[in-house]
Amino acid sequence: MQKVLLAGALGALLASPVVAQRAIPDPVKVDPAVAKARDAALKDDVAYAIVGDLTTEVGQRLAATEAEARARAWAVVRLKALGFKNVHIETYTMPVWVRGEEKAEIVAPYPQKLVIAALGRSGATPLAGITAPVVYFPTFADLVAAPEGSLRGKIAFVSNQMRATQDGSGYGAYGSARFVGADVAAKKGAAAILIRSIGSDHGRWPHTGGTNWSPGTTPIPAAALSVADAEQLERIFARTHKVSLHLTLTPRSLPDAESGNVVAEVPGTDPKAGAIVIGGHLDSWDLATGAIDDGAGVAITTAAAKRLLDAPRPRRTIRVVWFGAEEPGGFGGEAYAKVHASEKFAMAAESDFGADNVWRFSTNFPDSAKAVGDRLAAALAPLGIVRSREVAGDGTDVGPLFKLGTPAVDLNQDGTRYFDWHHTPEDTLDKIDPEQLRQNVAAWTTMLWIVANAREDWGTVTPKGR
């Protein structure tokens, strides 16, 4: 009886216009112009043409090499042809690392070849290679716990297994083995280190990627095993702890050379409103043509900006940046922020997580621009994009702008498949689904249309994590 009475009272309350208005706010109406632009972008072919031509006509684009220079020249021609304004290159110099010979072979107890790829900034073996016993660590934590000096003259093998997640959180959870594993092993005396590739596949293509050295640490040879070969090595260790391996890695560090950011603009009508910076990174690792990492990102953001370029001029200038040298350490983003630190930016965002559907978004606009986020939520919902409770502000290339207080919008792509191919020879054009690529362009077009034309004004924000 009490439940019935309570239900009746609740129904009466909800029927009250005042209470109903407070409980269920009026839905935000989507500007018809935004809806039209969003829906038209679902038929976009510009993005696929950009990433297809870039990966075919330029190919691999290792930072600060001749290939990346060709990519910058190619980008200038393409952006001018698309009609962008103020297209130019902003150069800087940086250290250069290039890959050499890469061989690994189990000597005992079961001789066989393994497939590896050197990690960026890896040290080198002698030209003839080294032969040494292998010490197995199931997890990165096990390596960290190893006694000081216990790896002297030995090869460390770390085999933590990354899991696929929609939001890519597995990369952060398991990536430490690559990010700092070599540094940890070197401090414990290791002659070299092999890690299970930071990837969610089970194939025989290794995942490369940068590794980092603390000041004063002499780099040791460091490489990633293909996931299948790491599992094979695990099976061998299940049979015996006496495993020896011959390893040859001959990468080189070269004198500093030139890299650069390619910049293009959609001019706005109000210079005082602050510019919007968007983009992705032009460079790629040298194992493949960098279709999902990050040809797709520069293609998506450029195609979306092109749609505003062909529309009535937005209030805010949209600046498209094809950042250089992201893979070896975010040199392009740092250089851009340093040169432009005195400028006013209304927002920054990047696309650097493949080409599968955008599934959620987040912002960190101040209270004065809260309504902008509400309009984004309403306009992005038909694309299957939900609003996240997380605070925006992720991205290597635009991260330095966030540190200056620039507001952020994150458009998160589905990362379930991404780490099957990330940093491998399999990062090629066939991994991009044209329909999902178009959904990305529609999401970015919607976001840019709303933010670039927002009537609200706002200033800087507190960076994420501070």
N, C-alpha and C positions, 0 to 999 in steps of 0.2 A: 504493500500500500504506500509506504514512504517513497519507494522508487517511482510509483505512478504520480504521486503528488509533486515530486521533484521534477519529473519530466514535464508535467503540466506547467509548473512555475517557470521552468527554463524556456519552454515554448512561448509563454507569454512575454518573457523578457526579450527573446529574439525577435518577437513580432513588433516590439517597440521600435519606432523609426530611429530614435536616438541611439539605443544600444546596438541595433543592427548596423548603423553607420560606423560605429566605433569598431565593431568586430570584423566587418568585411569592408575594407576600403574600396572606393570606386576604382575600377580597373583603369590602368593608364592607356590612353588611346594612342595608337600608332599613327604617326604622320603618314598620310597616303603617299607622299613622295618617297619616304623611307621604304615603305612596303613595296612600292613599284621598283625601286632600285635593287632591293634585296631579291625580289623574285626574278628580275631580269638577269642578275648575276648567276643564277642557277643554270644559265645557258652559256656561261662564259667559256671561251676557247683561248683567251690570251694567256692564262697561266700555264696551260699544258703546252702551248707553243713555246713559251719562254723556257720552261724546264727541259722540254724535248730538244730544243735547239742548243741550249747551253751544254747539256750532257753529250750531245752528238758532235757539235762543232768545236767545242773546247775540250771536253772530257775531264780527266782528273786535274785538280787545281790545288796542289800542295802550296801552302803559304810561303811567300817570299821567293818563289821560283819563277822561272820563265813561263810556266803554265798559268800561274795566277796572274801574271802581267798580261798575258793574252786574254784571260778572262775579263780583266778590267777594261781593256780596249774594246772587247766584244760588247761589254755591258754599256759603255758610252754610246756606241753606235745604236744599240737596240733601244735604249731609253730615249735618245733623240728621235729615233724613228717613230716611237710611240707618242711623241709630242710633249714630253716633259720639258720643263724649263730649268735653266741654270744647272745643266748637267756638267759635272766636273769630277775630277779625282783629287782626293786629299791624301798625300803620301806620308809615310813615316818609315823608319828603318827598324829592324828587329833581328834577333838571332835566327839562324837557319839550321834546321836539322833535316838530313836526308837519309833514306833507307839504304841498306846495303844487302849483303848476302844473309840469308836466314835459313838455317838448317838445324834440326834437332833429331837425334837418333839414339834410341835406347841401345846401350852396349851390352848390358847384362841385367837380368837373367834371360830376357826374351828379346833378342835384337830385332828392331823394327824402326821405321821412320815415323816421325810425328810432324804435324803441320803447325807452324807457328808464324807469328808476325811480331816484329819488334815494336815495343811501345815507344811513343814519341819521347825524345830526349834520353833514350836508352844509351848506356855506355856500350862499348864494343869489346869483343873478345879479340885475342890475337887472330891473325888471318887464318891460321891453322885450326882455330877453335880451341875449346877446352874439354877435357873429360874429367868428370867429378861425380862423387856419390850424390844422390838426391835425398832430401829430407822432406817428408810429406806432412803438410798442415791442412787438415780438413777445412778450417775456417781461417779468416784473417785474424780473429782473436787469438787463435792458437799460435800464429806467427808472432804476434805482439808479446805473448806470454813466454816465448822461448828465451832461455838465459842468454845474457850478453856473451858474445864470443862463441856460442855453441854452433854457429854455422860456418866457422872459418874453413875455407877451402871446399865448401859444399854448395850445391844448387838447391835453393828453396823452391818448393812446389806448393802453391796455395790453391785450393780447389773449392772455394765457396761457390755455391750454385745460385745464380740470380733467378728470381721468379718474375714472370710477366704480370704487370698490373696495368690497369687502364690509365692511371695517373702518372705512371713512370716512377713511382716511389721505390721500386725495386732497385733502380739504378743507384740511388743514394744509399740504400741499405747495404748493397753488396759492392758498390764501386770503390770503396776504400782500398781494396786489394790492388786495384790498378792505380788509383790516385797517389797513394803513399806507400804501397806495399814494398816497392823496390827500395825506397829510402829506409824503411824499417829493417829490411833484410841486410842492406849494406852496413848499417850500424851494428848488426850482430855478426858481421864478418863474412857474409855470404859471398861466394864468387860470382853468383848470378841468381836470377829468379825467373821462374815460370809461373804464370797464373792461369787458372781456368778463365777463358774469355768472359768478359762481363756482357753476357748476352743470354737471351731466353730460348735460343734454338738448340738443336742437338746435332747440327751438321758438322762438316769438316772445313768450314771456313773460319779462320780466326778473326777476332775483333781487335783491332788496334785501338789507339787512343793515347793521350798524353799521360806521363807519370811525372811526379814532382820530386825535387831534391831540396832538402833543407840546406842552408848555408854551411859550407865546410864539408859536405858529404861528397865523396868522389863517386860519380855514377858507375853502377855496375851493369853488365848486360841484363836486359829485362825484356821479356817477351810474353805474349799471350798464346796459349795453346788453343787450338780449336776445341769446342766443347766435347765433341766425340772423342778426341784424343786425350783430353783430360779425364774423361770417364774411363778410357782404356788404361791410363796410367793408374787410376784408382783401383781398377781390378787387379792390376799387377801388384800393387801394394797390399791388396787383400791376401795375396799369396806369399809375399816375402817383403821384408823391409830392406833388403840389400839390392838396391837399384842404382845403376850408374848410367850416365848419359853423356853423349858428346854434343856440344852446342857450339854453333858458329853464328855470330851476329857481328856485322861490320858496318853499322850506321856511322855517319860522320856529322860533326858540328862544323858548319862553315862560317866564314866571316859574315857580319851583319849585312843584310841586303834590304831592298825596298819592297814594301807592301803598300796597300792603300785602300781607302774607302771610296766607293763610287756613290755620288750624291746626286739626286734629282728632286725637282719640286713641282707641286701643284700650288701655284700662288694663291694666297688668301686675300680677302678684302680688308682685313683689320690686323695690321702688324702688331698692335698692342695686345691682342688676344693671346699671343703665344703660339709657337709652332708645335706641330705634332710630328714626332719622329717614329717611323716604322721601318721594318725591313727584316732581313735575315743575313746569313753570312755567305759570301761568294766562294770562299776557299773550301776545299774538301780534303779528306785524307787521300792518299795516293793509291789505295787498293782498288778503288772503283770510281765511278763517275759522279758520285755525290748527288744522286737524284733526290733521295729523301732527306739527306743531310749535307747541304741545305738548299739544293736547287729549288725544291718545292717551296721553301720559305720565301726566297726572294721573288719567286714567281707569283705566289699567292698575294703577297703584300703589294707588289707592283700592279698586278691585274686589278686589285681593288682600288688602288689610288688612280689608276687609269680611268675608272668609271666616274670618279669625281672630277677628273681632269676634263672629261667630255660633258660634264653637267654644268649648271650655273656655278660660278666661282664660290667656293666655301668661305666661311668667315675666317677660319684659321688656315694658315699655310700647312700643307702636308709635305713633309720631307721624307723621301724614300732613300734609305741608305743600304747599299749592298756592302756590308762590312767585310773587311779583309782579315785574315789571320785569326779567326775565332778558335780553330781547332788547337793550335799550339799554345793557347793561353789567353785569348781574348784581347789581343793587341789592338785590333781595329776599334773595338768599343772604348778602350782606354784612351786611344789617340783622339777619337771623336769628342769624347767628353772634355778632354783637356783643352782642345782648340775652341770648343763652343761653350765653355763653362759660364761665360757671362751672359749668354742669351736666355730669353724666357721661353720655357717649354710648357705647353699645356698638358702634354701627355706623351708617353713613349710606350711602345709595344713591339714585340718581335714574334716571328713565326719560325720555330726551330725544333719541331718535333714530328716531322714527317708530313704526310698528306692525308691521313685518315680524318674522319669527321670531327669537327669541333663539337664537344659535348657539354662543356660548361664554360662559364666566364666568371671573372671576378674583377673588382676595381679597388682602388684606395683613394677615391676622390674625397676631398674634405666635405664637411656638412653643407657648405655653400653650393656644392654641385651634386648633392645626393639625388636630385631629380634626374640627373643625367643617367645614373645607374638604373633608376626605375624605368626610364625610357628604353634603355638597352635591354632590360629583362623582357619587356613587352614585345619588342621588335625581333629579338632573337629566338623567342619561344617557338615560333612556327618552324624553325630549322632544327628543332629537337635539342636546343641548347638551354641548359638550366643555370640558374644563378648560384654560385658557390658562396659559402660563408667565409671562405678563406680570404685573406688580404692579398691583393695583387702585388706584383713586384719581382717577378722571376725573369731571368734571361741574362746570358753572359754578355751579349753585345750592348744591350740597353741598361744593364746593371749599373755601370758607372754614372749614367744619367739619373737613375733612381737614388744613388747616393747623394746627388745634389738636391734631392727633394722633388724631382719630377714625378707627377702622378702617373699611375700605371693602369693599364687594362691588360689582363691575361685572357687570351682565348685558348683554352686547353683542348688539344686534340687527343683522340683516343690512341693511347700508346701500347695497346695490347700486342700489336704485331711489330712495333717499331724496333725493338731490340733483338728481333730475329735477324735483322740485316744491318743494324747500326755499326758503322766503322768496319764493314767487311767488304770483300770483293763482290758481294751480292747487292750492294747499294746501287741499283741500276733502274732505268726508267720503267721497266716492266712492273716494278713494285708499286707504282702509283696508279690508283683507281681514278679515272677521269671524273666520275660522278662525285666521289668524295672530295676531290680537288675543287670541284665547282662549289660544293657546299662550303668549303673553307673561304672561297672568294666571296660568296654571299654573306658569310658571317663578318668578314673583314669590311666589306662594302657597307653593311649595316652599321657596324661600329663606327667607322670613319665618318659616315654621313651624319650620324647623331652627334658625335663629339666635335667634329670640325665645324658644325653649324650651331652648336649649343649657344643659347643666348646668355647663359650664366658665365660668370667669370670667377676664377679661383686662382689661388697661389700655390706655393709649394706644400708638400706634405712630409710627415715623418717617415723615413724609409722603413721598409719592412724589416722586422727583427730588431728595431731600435726602440 
